[in-house]
Structure formats: structure tokens, C-alpha cells
Amino acid sequence: MRAATRSSSDLRRPDTTPRPGLLGRVGGWGTDHRRLVFGLWLAAIVVLGAFAPSVFSSLAGAGWQANGSESVAVRELAQEHFGGNSSAAVQIVVHSNSSTVSESSMQAVFTQIGRELGSDPRFGEIVTPQAGRTISRDGHTGILIAGANASTDEMVTAVDDHKSPLTTLSRSGIEVYPTGASALWADFNKANHDAMITAELFSWPVTLAIMVLAFGSLVAAGLPLLLTIAGLVASAGGLVLLNHITPISVWAMNFAMMFALALGIDYALFIVSRFRDALTQRGDRRQAVVDTMDTAGKAVVLSGLTVLVSLSAVLLVPAPAVRTMAVGIMLAVVFVLLATLTLLPTVLGALGPRVNAVSLPYAKKQEHRSPVFHRWGSLLHEHPWPFAVVSLGILVLLALPVFGLKVAMPSISVVPEDAPVRQGYALVQQQFGPGAPGALQIISPAAEAQAAATTASSSPGIAMVTPPQPARDGSGYALMQAIPTVDPSNAQMGSILDTLRNRLPADALVGGAPAENLDLQTALDDYLPVIVGVILIMGFLLLLVAMQAPLIALMGTVVSLLSTGAAFGVAKLIFQDGHGASLLGFTPQGFLDGWGPVFFFPMIFAIAMDYTVFLLATAKEHYEKSGDPHTAQIDGMAHSGRVIFAAAAVMVAVFFSFALADPLPPKEMGIILGVAVLLDAVLIRLILLPVLLRLTGHAGWWSPAWLRRVLPSISFAHN
């Protein structure tokens, strides 16, 4: 019998190093094939970046409507059968203190306006000023109506294209102002875009300063900014391409710029911070990348999924502008997430120890495990109840005003005072009455038109009704305009519209710009509970999958509601009640803009869950290693506290920079999100949630055996 022999390889000790997970393998592969990764990203940025510069001029400017509503049906009927005299039609207001509409100087201006707009196929029938309808009583003001022969988005672009030639017709004491819903969105989108760019330019240097202080190295501080820029450029080009398939609101990029900047830096902070620690421990750059992606990478993926799920709930709202804003942010988050998971680890692998290059002499190069936050975690562990009561009390107190919150679609005051549409709006009100800029349109069968006109004339809140105008195409419809007695943004408009609709014959439909706003607000209010419910359920399920612990998943979801409620409570005090309005430089409307709760709630909740995932993932990693909830709570805080604090500082700086904007909606967005991040990071992630981990102990991390069998196995520990 031949003796068995063993080679030296058979005598080797078995490799006990755990096999890297999927993200770790992706990070290691990127480090090994960095030229390929850099090449693919460079190609993507070059190709998509070629479309990026046209993002603001290419995207849609309208879409603020409730699809399927009565008001949208009226607009479509008016556009099809009445020469485009719908809510999207453009009104050109011409006024002179010295001349009347009938004089040759004014008539010459109207002729030039008709020639300017008549050559553009996007405009429908041109209706010159009519006595008793669109000529003021003193004869010094006339309104030319240019019908809409294109979509609402194309009409906003058409106003942009012709606004300058029209306003230059103002001369020799004659004033020319384009106004109407299409002109309003054109001026408002421009003001909003300018404000966003100004705020971004202000936030970038502040962000870089915070990053330098957080990392103590210019190279480490610059990486998150460069990666975020790459993601934003790619997403901007992607939005332009997507706009060729379906109209995407220009607001999508406005929101995406702000949100993706804050979130991208947040993710990169977590990854870079963890890589520096792993590099110190391992000494090998490739293994450091693998360790980082197997731990912090998982937290980033789960955070990104939470953000995407939260924003996807907004897609339930049947409003194109609201839906595409969510799509824009989601697309930006996807690109930033891809850059964080592929390009960033590859760059880190290429840099290795040089990630700490250009260290500043006055900025201490910190360790990943913060002694300051270790002491803070220990203090919370020793005295949990006082901190829990104080933080919870502050959040509840700030959230109480939310029960008196009122919402409505924005008024003309959101447009700068020197905007042509606002000047024309004020002139129409002065000459024709407070409700004239917001005429309601009634379309009914021609046989019932006179009865509908009579009923509308006697309806409360209606100042006058124009005689029915039969459709010229023989469709059997008739159109009339009902002028309200109040400004379109007045709170009474809702009851005026409801009463009018209830009194009119069943076949009569009521629309117009005020009705479209009110119908949209109704849809937003109706869908808000559904959106909140979907987000809470999906947020809980994602946390449950990630943490494998029902109680912690429930706590993480519930506490995220506290910062959301407190942020909207502060918003009520500021934007509805006007506290601090003079300091912030705005005039309160008496309500919060209608899309605020539907849109800001998912954004706030997504950010709150972002911090929740970072804190709990770090705590779970240490619980898996030690099996001790005390160690998990304190070390979780020691290893994530600085990152959460720095990320929150960056987000607050980015969001609060929008408080400098002149238009009210960007100001609302910046302050609400900034307050939410500040409250969430300080009172919840750095106090309340760690205290709850302390109080629940092992019970917080417990999971029944049947649930562990059902859930996928996710571990954050990496030995």
C-alpha cells in the first residue's frame, strides 16, 4: 500500500477570512480595474454632460394640474372648440394714462402684438379687446387674448420666447404686460431658477469649509463634492433625455440639485470616513475598500433605497409637475448612489493613503472612533430619562402648531414685484375688479347655456358672467366667463367654486385657472394620508430587513415622524403666522404652499431615515461583534456620531442657503428641510434614538426565529 503524501499546500492553515459580500467584491473589482471604471464614468459624464447645459431650457414649465379633474376637462374643451381660449391662453394687458384703447397709438400696439403672436403656431385665435368684457370702463386699459394652441408646457415656453419682444413695445406712455397662468409660470420658473442658482453658489463654499473641518484634509474633503458633481451632471443629462419621452418639470432639476448635493455628500462622508479607518487598521488599500463597502456600503444602499421608496410614493399623486419632481430627484439620487458605490471606492482604492493628503495644520486629523461622541454615548447610557424627556418634550411642543396648518396653492405674491406678469395682474385687478385675473370658465351644452349663465350670475361670490359664446365648430358647446368677487387666492374661492358647481346643471363644467388650483389642492389633500401611510409602511419594512429587529425598526420609523411633525409645526409659525417674516424678507400668505406636505414629507422622512440607517447600522455592527447592547449603543455613537453631525451640518448649510431666495417656495423648502435636519440630527439621532437603544437593551435587537427564517440575512459586521 502506497503511503499517502501531503504537499506543503495541504499543510496550510485554512483561510478564516470571511468571503466578501457583493458590495465588497464590487469595490475590490473596481480597485483592480480602476482604468475601466474611470473610463466608463468618464464616457457617461461626457455623453450625458453634453445634454446637461440645456436642462433648464429643455424641461417643462407647467403641469400643475390634477389629471382627470373637471377643471382640466374644461381646459381641454376650451382649447379644442373655442380657439384655445382656455386657462392656458395668454392675456396681454395694454394700458395708458393718456390714451384710450380706441386711439391710433394704442391700436398700433395691439396690431404689433397680434403680428408678433400670430406668426407662432403655438398661439390660437387672437381676440382683440372687446367693449364690456376686456376694455376697462375708462377705456384706458385693454386685454388682448391669445388662445393656446399647444400644451400647457409649450405655452409657458411660448411666453418665454415672446416676453421680451412684447415688453419692449412699452413706450410713449403705453405699458404692455403679458399675464395669465402661462405667463405666471414662465416668470415664476425663471425667478425660482435664479434663486436656486444663487443659493447653490452660496452653499458650495460653505459646504467645502464644513467638509475640510470634518476631515482635516483637502483631498478627503474634496472627494464628496467631486463625486456629487459627477452624479448631478449625469442626472441633468438624463433628465433632458427623459424629457423627450415624457415632459419633466423644470422644478425636478431645481429640487434634484439641492437634494442630491446634500445626500451625495452625506453618503460620501460615511464611505470616506469608514475607508480611512479601515486603511489605518488594514494597511492594504484594496482590503480597506472591501471592508468599507461590506459595512458602510450596505448602509448607503439601504439609505438610498429608503429615499427612493419614500419619493416613489409621490408618484401616486395625479399631478404631472409633482410626479416629475419626484422622478427628477429619484434619478439624481440613483446617479449619486451609483457614483458612491462604484466611482468613489475606485477613487479611494487608487488614492490609498493619499486620501489624507494636504492636511491642514489647524485641522486635527480625527480617528474614526470619536472620543467626544464616545463620552456623549456614555452620558446618554448613564442618564437616559432626562435626555429622553427633554428631547421628546421639545419635539412635541414644536409639532403642536401643525394641527392648525393651512395649505393652498401659491398666490401671485410668490412672483417678484417687478415681474411683468405681476404688474399686469395688479393692473387687471385695478381696472376690472379683484377677481378679474382669475376668471372661472363655464362650458355647457349650447341648449342649456342661457340657463347656466342665469344660474351662475345669481351664485354667491360671482360679480358678473359674460354672455354665452357658442362654439364655431358646431360641437354644440357654449363658453362663458364667470368673474369672482374676490382675488383668486382668497380663501373664499373654494366655497365659491363648490357652490357654483352644485347650482349649475349637471352637464355644465366649471374650470379656469383658480379651479385648476383648487382641484389640484383637493387631490393633494386626498392623497396625503395615502402617501404618508405608504412611506411609513415601506420605511418600517426596509428597516426591518436591514436591522432584523422588529422593535428597533418600529422605533426608527416612529421617531422619524417626530422631526417631520416638528418641522411642519415650525413652518406653520413662520409661513402661515408670519413669525420672523421680516427677518427672512417675505410677506406671509397666511398658508403653506399646497404641495408642501405631499412633497416635503417624503423628503424629510427620507433624510430622517438616512440618519437612522447610519446610526442603527453602526450599532448593529457592534452588536453583532460583541452581543452587548451597551457596547452597541456607545460604540455605535462613537463611530457614527461625528459623521452624522458633519453630514447634518452640510445639509443644514445647503438647505438654509435657500432661505436667502426671494421667491417664497424655495424659501419654504430650504427652511422646512433645514429645520427638519437640524431637529432630527440633534434631538433624535444624537439623543432620542440612542436613548431608546439604551432603554430597550437586548429586547430591541431581538427577533423571533420565524422572522429570521423569512428575512434575508444581512450582516454589518466585518472581521
VOMIBA-875719 format. One record per residue (C-alpha): residue in three letters; x, y, z. Coordinates in steps of 0.1 Angstrom, whole numbers, padded with zeros to 4 digits, always signed. Example, Ala and Ser with C-alpha at 12.3 -4.5 7.8 and 13.67 -1.06 7.14 Angstrom:
Ala+0123-0045+0078Ser+0137-0011+0071
END
This chain:
Met+0000+0000+0000Arg+0014+0033-0011Ala+0019+0058+0016Ala-0001+0089+0014Thr+0019+0120+0009Arg+0009+0156+0016Ser+0022+0187-0002Ser+0031+0218+0016Ser-0002+0233+0004Asp-0021+0206+0022Leu-0005+0216+0055Arg-0016+0253+0052Arg-0039+0266+0078Pro-0074+0271+0064Asp-0083+0307+0054Thr-0106+0320+0081Thr-0111+0354+0064Pro-0148+0357+0055Arg-0156+0359+0019Pro-0166+0395+0009Gly-0202+0403+0002Leu-0215+0416-0031Leu-0206+0452-0024Gly-0172+0443-0011Arg-0165+0423-0042Val-0177+0452-0064Gly-0154+0475-0045Gly-0124+0451-0048Trp-0131+0446-0085Gly-0132+0484-0091Thr-0099+0488-0073Asp-0084+0461-0096His-0099+0475-0127Arg-0098+0512-0120Arg-0090+0523-0155Leu-0121+0506-0168Val-0143+0521-0141Phe-0128+0556-0147Gly-0133+0552-0184Leu-0169+0542-0181Trp-0177+0570-0158Leu-0158+0595-0180Ala-0178+0583-0210Ala-0211+0586-0191Ile-0203+0621-0179Val-0192+0632-0213Val-0222+0618-0231Leu-0248+0629-0205Gly-0229+0661-0198Ala-0234+0672-0234Phe-0271+0674-0227Ala-0268+0689-0192Pro-0263+0726-0201Ser-0298+0727-0217Val-0315+0711-0187Phe-0333+0743-0176Ser-0343+0754-0210Ser-0354+0720-0221Leu-0376+0709-0192Ala-0414+0715-0189Gly-0426+0747-0172Ala-0462+0737-0163Gly-0480+0706-0152Trp-0496+0720-0120Gln-0530+0703-0125Ala-0550+0673-0113Asn-0553+0649-0142Gly-0589+0637-0146Ser-0604+0667-0128Glu-0633+0688-0140Ser-0611+0719-0145Val-0587+0700-0168Ala-0617+0688-0188Val-0628+0724-0193Arg-0594+0735-0204Glu-0592+0707-0230Leu-0627+0715-0243Ala-0619+0752-0245Gln-0587+0745-0263Glu-0604+0722-0288His-0636+0741-0295Phe-0631+0777-0286Gly-0599+0788-0304Gly-0577+0779-0274Asn-0594+0804-0251Ser-0586+0782-0221Ser-0568+0788-0188Ala-0535+0784-0207Ala-0543+0813-0230Val-0521+0844-0227Gln-0536+0878-0218Ile-0516+0908-0230Val-0526+0938-0209Val-0521+0972-0225His-0525+1004-0205Ser-0520+1041-0210Asn-0528+1070-0187Ser-0530+1094-0216Ser-0546+1074-0245Thr-0576+1052-0248Val-0579+1018-0265Ser-0597+1033-0294Glu-0569+1058-0303Ser-0544+1050-0330Ser-0514+1048-0308Met-0530+1021-0287Gln-0544+1003-0318Ala-0509+1003-0333Val-0496+0985-0303Phe-0524+0959-0304Thr-0516+0953-0341Gln-0479+0948-0333Ile-0489+0923-0306Gly-0512+0904-0330Arg-0484+0903-0356Glu-0459+0891-0330Leu-0480+0863-0317Gly-0499+0854-0349Ser-0468+0842-0365Asp-0463+0815-0338Pro-0484+0783-0344Arg-0484+0777-0306Phe-0509+0805-0302Gly-0545+0800-0313Glu-0572+0826-0321Ile-0562+0862-0313Val-0591+0881-0297Thr-0587+0919-0296Pro-0601+0939-0267Gln-0639+0938-0266Ala-0661+0966-0250Gly-0678+0954-0219Arg-0655+0925-0215Thr-0618+0932-0220Ile-0618+0970-0221Ser-0619+0989-0188Arg-0647+1014-0181Asp-0625+1044-0186Gly-0612+1030-0219His-0575+1033-0209Thr-0568+0995-0205Gly-0574+0967-0229Ile-0567+0930-0228Leu-0557+0910-0259Ile-0563+0873-0256Ala-0540+0849-0275Gly-0555+0814-0274Ala-0535+0783-0265Asn-0529+0760-0295Ala-0503+0738-0277Ser-0498+0720-0244Thr-0495+0740-0212Asp-0458+0733-0211Glu-0453+0746-0246Met-0474+0777-0238Val-0451+0785-0209Thr-0421+0782-0233Ala-0440+0803-0259Val-0444+0831-0233Asp-0407+0829-0226Asp-0399+0832-0263His-0421+0863-0268Lys-0420+0881-0235Ser-0390+0903-0244Pro-0404+0915-0278Leu-0438+0921-0261Thr-0425+0941-0232Thr-0403+0962-0255Leu-0435+0975-0271Ser-0439+0996-0239Arg-0431+1032-0250Ser-0445+1067-0252Gly-0466+1062-0221Ile-0481+1029-0232Glu-0474+0998-0209Val-0475+0962-0221Tyr-0476+0933-0198Pro-0481+0896-0207Thr-0502+0879-0179Gly-0523+0848-0173Ala-0514+0814-0159Ser-0489+0805-0187Ala-0471+0839-0181Leu-0472+0834-0144Trp-0454+0800-0146Ala-0429+0815-0171Asp-0419+0843-0147Phe-0421+0822-0116Asn-0399+0794-0131Lys-0373+0820-0140Ala-0373+0836-0106Asn-0372+0802-0090His-0343+0790-0112Asp-0323+0822-0105Ala-0329+0818-0068Met-0318+0782-0068Ile-0286+0790-0087Thr-0278+0818-0063Ala-0284+0796-0033Glu-0262+0768-0047Leu-0233+0792-0054Phe-0236+0803-0018Ser-0238+0768-0003Trp-0208+0753-0022Pro-0180+0772-0004Val-0198+0768+0030Thr-0201+0731+0023Leu-0164+0728+0014Ala-0155+0746+0046Ile-0175+0722+0067Met-0160+0692+0049Val-0125+0704+0055Leu-0132+0708+0092Ala-0148+0674+0093Phe-0119+0656+0075Gly-0089+0678+0082Ser-0077+0671+0046Leu-0084+0689+0014Val-0083+0657-0006Ala-0107+0639+0016Ala-0130+0669+0018Gly-0130+0674-0020Leu-0139+0638-0029Pro-0176+0640-0018Leu-0180+0673-0038Leu-0164+0659-0069Leu-0185+0627-0067Thr-0217+0647-0062Ile-0209+0669-0092Ala-0204+0638-0113Gly-0238+0624-0102Leu-0256+0658-0108Val-0241+0662-0143Ala-0252+0627-0152Ser-0287+0632-0138Ala-0291+0665-0156Gly-0283+0649-0189Gly-0306+0620-0180Leu-0335+0644-0173Val-0330+0661-0207Leu-0331+0627-0225Leu-0361+0616-0204Asn-0379+0648-0213His-0380+0636-0249Ile-0401+0606-0237Thr-0424+0624-0212Pro-0425+0661-0201Ile-0404+0666-0170Ser-0410+0697-0148Val-0381+0722-0146Trp-0387+0720-0109Ala-0374+0684-0110Met-0338+0697-0116Asn-0342+0725-0091Phe-0351+0701-0063Ala-0327+0675-0075Met-0297+0699-0074Met-0303+0707-0038Phe-0314+0673-0025Ala-0287+0653-0044Leu-0260+0676-0033Ala-0269+0672+0004Leu-0275+0634+0001Gly-0244+0627-0021Ile-0221+0645+0004Asp-0239+0626+0032Tyr-0231+0592+0016Ala-0196+0601+0006Leu-0189+0613+0042Phe-0199+0579+0055Ile-0178+0560+0029Val-0147+0581+0031Ser-0147+0582+0069Arg-0150+0544+0071Phe-0123+0539+0044Arg-0098+0560+0064Asp-0104+0539+0095Ala-0102+0506+0076Leu-0070+0518+0059Thr-0055+0525+0093Gln-0064+0491+0106Arg-0057+0470+0075Gly-0028+0489+0059Asp-0039+0475+0025Arg-0059+0498+0003Arg-0078+0471-0015Gln-0088+0453+0016Ala-0098+0487+0031Val-0121+0493+0002Val-0136+0458+0006Asp-0142+0463+0043Thr-0157+0497+0037Met-0182+0485+0011Asp-0191+0455+0031Thr-0201+0477+0061Ala-0207+0514+0052Gly-0217+0504+0016Lys-0246+0484+0029Ala-0258+0513+0050Val-0256+0536+0020Val-0276+0511-0002Leu-0303+0508+0024Ser-0304+0545+0029Gly-0307+0551-0008Leu-0335+0525-0011Thr-0353+0543+0017Val-0350+0576-0001Leu-0362+0562-0034Val-0392+0543-0018Ser-0402+0575+0001Leu-0401+0596-0031Ser-0418+0569-0052Ala-0449+0574-0030Val-0453+0608-0045Leu-0459+0592-0079Leu-0494+0583-0067Val-0505+0620-0070Pro-0522+0626-0104Ala-0503+0658-0110Pro-0476+0658-0137Ala-0454+0685-0121Val-0455+0668-0087Arg-0448+0634-0102Thr-0419+0646-0123Met-0403+0665-0095Ala-0402+0632-0076Val-0388+0615-0108Gly-0361+0641-0111Ile-0349+0637-0075Met-0351+0599-0078Leu-0329+0600-0109Ala-0304+0623-0093Val-0303+0600-0062Val-0298+0569-0084Phe-0268+0585-0102Val-0253+0598-0069Leu-0258+0564-0054Leu-0241+0547-0084Ala-0212+0571-0081Thr-0209+0565-0044Leu-0209+0527-0048Thr-0187+0524-0079Leu-0167+0555-0086Leu-0159+0566-0051Pro-0145+0532-0038Thr-0124+0530-0070Val-0110+0565-0064Leu-0103+0556-0028Gly-0085+0525-0039Ala-0064+0545-0063Leu-0056+0571-0037Gly-0049+0548-0007Pro-0030+0568+0020Arg-0031+0599-0002Val-0067+0604+0008Asn-0052+0622+0038Ala-0030+0645+0016Val-0029+0682+0020Ser-0039+0681+0057Leu-0044+0714+0073Pro-0022+0724+0102Tyr-0050+0737+0123Ala-0075+0709+0115Lys-0069+0678+0136Lys-0069+0646+0117Gln-0095+0627+0137Glu-0099+0590+0143His-0130+0572+0131Arg-0139+0564+0167Ser-0146+0598+0182Pro-0137+0601+0219Val-0161+0630+0222Phe-0191+0611+0209His-0180+0580+0230Arg-0183+0602+0261Trp-0216+0615+0248Gly-0229+0580+0243Ser-0218+0570+0278Leu-0235+0600+0292Leu-0268+0591+0275His-0263+0555+0288Glu-0260+0566+0324His-0288+0592+0323Pro-0313+0582+0297Trp-0345+0595+0311Pro-0337+0632+0315Phe-0324+0634+0279Ala-0354+0614+0266Val-0379+0637+0283Val-0363+0670+0273Ser-0358+0660+0236Leu-0393+0645+0233Gly-0408+0675+0250Ile-0392+0699+0226Leu-0402+0679+0196Val-0438+0676+0207Leu-0440+0713+0216Leu-0428+0723+0182Ala-0451+0698+0165Leu-0483+0711+0182Pro-0488+0741+0158Val-0491+0716+0129Phe-0528+0709+0138Gly-0536+0745+0127Leu-0517+0743+0095Lys-0534+0756+0064Val-0524+0748+0028Ala-0533+0764-0005Met-0518+0769-0040Pro-0495+0799-0041Ser-0507+0834-0048Ile-0493+0860-0072Ser-0471+0872-0044Val-0447+0843-0050Val-0436+0862-0082Pro-0412+0891-0078Glu-0429+0925-0078Asp-0411+0937-0109Ala-0421+0907-0129Pro-0443+0916-0159Val-0470+0891-0150Arg-0474+0905-0115Gln-0476+0941-0129Gly-0502+0930-0154Tyr-0521+0911-0127Ala-0522+0942-0105Leu-0534+0964-0134Val-0562+0940-0143Gln-0574+0940-0107Gln-0572+0978-0106Gln-0592+0983-0138Phe-0616+0952-0138Gly-0620+0942-0102Pro-0602+0919-0077Gly-0614+0887-0092Ala-0608+0896-0129Pro-0574+0879-0131Gly-0590+0846-0120Ala-0620+0842-0142Leu-0638+0809-0140Gln-0648+0793-0172Ile-0681+0775-0177Ile-0687+0752-0206Ser-0722+0737-0211Pro-0743+0723-0239Ala-0755+0753-0260Ala-0792+0744-0253Glu-0785+0749-0216Ala-0761+0778-0219Gln-0786+0807-0211Ala-0799+0788-0180Ala-0764+0781-0169Ala-0755+0818-0173Thr-0785+0829-0153Thr-0777+0805-0125Ala-0741+0815-0124Ser-0750+0852-0122Ser-0770+0846-0091Ser-0744+0824-0074Pro-0728+0838-0043Gly-0693+0853-0050Ile-0698+0859-0087Ala-0695+0895-0098Met-0706+0890-0134Val-0710+0864-0162Thr-0702+0871-0198Pro-0729+0862-0224Pro-0726+0825-0237Gln-0703+0821-0267Pro-0713+0792-0290Ala-0685+0771-0304Arg-0678+0779-0340Asp-0671+0743-0349Gly-0707+0732-0344Ser-0698+0709-0314Gly-0728+0721-0295Tyr-0709+0737-0266Ala-0711+0772-0252Leu-0685+0790-0232Met-0689+0818-0206Gln-0666+0835-0182Ala-0677+0840-0145Ile-0657+0867-0127Pro-0654+0862-0089Thr-0658+0890-0064Val-0625+0881-0047Asp-0589+0876-0055Pro-0581+0841-0070Ser-0560+0832-0039Asn-0587+0843-0014Ala-0598+0815+0009Gln-0634+0821-0002Met-0627+0809-0037Gly-0631+0773-0026Ser-0667+0778-0014Ile-0675+0800-0044Leu-0664+0772-0068Asp-0682+0745-0048Thr-0714+0765-0047Leu-0713+0773-0084Arg-0707+0737-0094Asn-0735+0725-0072Arg-0760+0750-0086Leu-0752+0746-0123Pro-0770+0720-0145Ala-0753+0686-0143Asp-0739+0689-0179Ala-0722+0722-0171Leu-0685+0721-0162Val-0665+0748-0144Gly-0628+0753-0149Gly-0603+0782-0152Ala-0570+0788-0135Pro-0585+0792-0100Ala-0605+0760-0104Glu-0574+0741-0116Asn-0555+0753-0085Leu-0584+0742-0062Asp-0588+0709-0079Leu-0551+0702-0076Gln-0552+0712-0039Thr-0581+0688-0033Ala-0561+0660-0050Leu-0530+0668-0029Asp-0551+0667+0003Asp-0568+0635-0007Tyr-0536+0617-0014Leu-0516+0629+0015Pro-0528+0602+0040Val-0522+0575+0014Ile-0486+0588+0008Val-0479+0590+0045Gly-0492+0555+0051Val-0472+0540+0022Ile-0440+0557+0033Leu-0444+0546+0069Ile-0451+0510+0059Met-0422+0508+0034Gly-0398+0526+0058Phe-0406+0501+0085Leu-0402+0471+0062Leu-0368+0483+0049Leu-0356+0489+0085Leu-0369+0455+0095Val-0350+0438+0066Ala-0318+0458+0074Met-0319+0455+0112Gln-0336+0421+0116Ala-0352+0435+0147Pro-0390+0445+0148Leu-0388+0468+0178Ile-0358+0488+0165Ala-0374+0490+0131Leu-0406+0503+0147Met-0387+0528+0169Gly-0367+0541+0139Thr-0399+0546+0119Val-0419+0563+0146Val-0392+0587+0158Ser-0387+0599+0122Leu-0423+0612+0124Leu-0413+0635+0153Ser-0388+0656+0133Thr-0413+0657+0104Gly-0441+0670+0126Ala-0419+0695+0144Ala-0406+0708+0110Phe-0441+0714+0098Gly-0450+0730+0131Val-0422+0755+0127Ala-0433+0760+0091Lys-0468+0770+0104Leu-0454+0795+0128Ile-0431+0811+0101Phe-0450+0809+0068Gln-0486+0809+0080Asp-0484+0831+0111Gly-0456+0853+0099His-0432+0849+0129Gly-0398+0860+0116Ala-0412+0870+0082Ser-0395+0905+0083Leu-0362+0889+0092Leu-0364+0864+0063Gly-0377+0891+0039Phe-0411+0879+0028Thr-0448+0887+0032Pro-0467+0857+0047Gln-0496+0843+0025Gly-0515+0830+0056Phe-0509+0794+0045Leu-0482+0770+0034Asp-0479+0763-0004Gly-0502+0734-0012Trp-0476+0709-0024Gly-0456+0713+0008Pro-0470+0685+0029Val-0472+0660+0000Phe-0437+0667-0013Phe-0417+0678+0018Phe-0429+0650+0039Pro-0413+0623+0018Met-0381+0644+0016Ile-0379+0650+0053Phe-0387+0613+0061Ala-0361+0601+0036Ile-0334+0623+0053Ala-0345+0612+0088Met-0343+0576+0078Asp-0309+0583+0062Tyr-0295+0592+0096Thr-0314+0563+0112Val-0298+0538+0089Phe-0263+0552+0095Leu-0267+0551+0133Leu-0285+0518+0136Ala-0263+0501+0110Thr-0232+0511+0130Ala-0248+0500+0163Lys-0259+0467+0147Glu-0223+0461+0135His-0210+0464+0171Tyr-0239+0444+0185Glu-0231+0415+0161Lys-0194+0417+0172Ser-0200+0420+0209Gly-0235+0407+0216Asp-0237+0435+0242Pro-0264+0462+0237His-0244+0486+0260Thr-0214+0483+0236Ala-0236+0486+0206Gln-0252+0518+0218Ile-0220+0536+0229Asp-0197+0524+0201Gly-0224+0530+0176Met-0225+0566+0187Ala-0187+0568+0189His-0183+0556+0153Ser-0212+0573+0136Gly-0218+0605+0157Arg-0192+0626+0140Val-0203+0616+0105Ile-0240+0623+0114Phe-0230+0656+0129Ala-0209+0667+0099Ala-0235+0654+0074Ala-0262+0673+0092Ala-0241+0705+0092Val-0237+0701+0054Met-0274+0695+0049Val-0284+0724+0071Ala-0260+0747+0053Val-0273+0736+0019Phe-0309+0739+0028Phe-0307+0771+0048Ser-0289+0788+0019Phe-0323+0786+0001Ala-0338+0809+0028Leu-0319+0837+0010Ala-0341+0832-0021Asp-0366+0859-0030Pro-0394+0836-0043Leu-0414+0821-0014Pro-0415+0783-0025Pro-0376+0779-0024Lys-0376+0798+0009Glu-0402+0774+0023Met-0384+0744+0010Gly-0350+0755+0024Ile-0363+0765+0059Ile-0386+0735+0063Leu-0359+0709+0053Gly-0332+0728+0072Val-0352+0728+0104Ala-0361+0692+0099Val-0325+0681+0095Leu-0313+0702+0125Leu-0340+0688+0148Asp-0336+0653+0136Ala-0298+0652+0139Val-0296+0669+0172Leu-0327+0658+0191Ile-0334+0623+0176Arg-0303+0607+0161Leu-0278+0621+0187Ile-0302+0619+0217Leu-0335+0601+0215Leu-0327+0571+0193Pro-0295+0562+0213Val-0315+0566+0245Leu-0342+0542+0231Leu-0314+0517+0223Arg-0302+0520+0259Leu-0337+0515+0274Thr-0347+0485+0252Gly-0313+0467+0256His-0314+0431+0242Ala-0351+0433+0236Gly-0345+0460+0209Trp-0323+0436+0189Trp-0345+0405+0195Ser-0361+0389+0166Pro-0384+0358+0166Ala-0370+0327+0149Trp-0397+0325+0123Leu-0389+0361+0112Arg-0352+0354+0109Arg-0361+0325+0086Val-0382+0347+0064Leu-0359+0377+0062Pro-0327+0377+0041Ser-0296+0375+0062Ile-0279+0409+0063Ser-0248+0415+0085Phe-0229+0447+0090Ala-0200+0432+0109His-0168+0426+0090Asn-0139+0409+0109
END
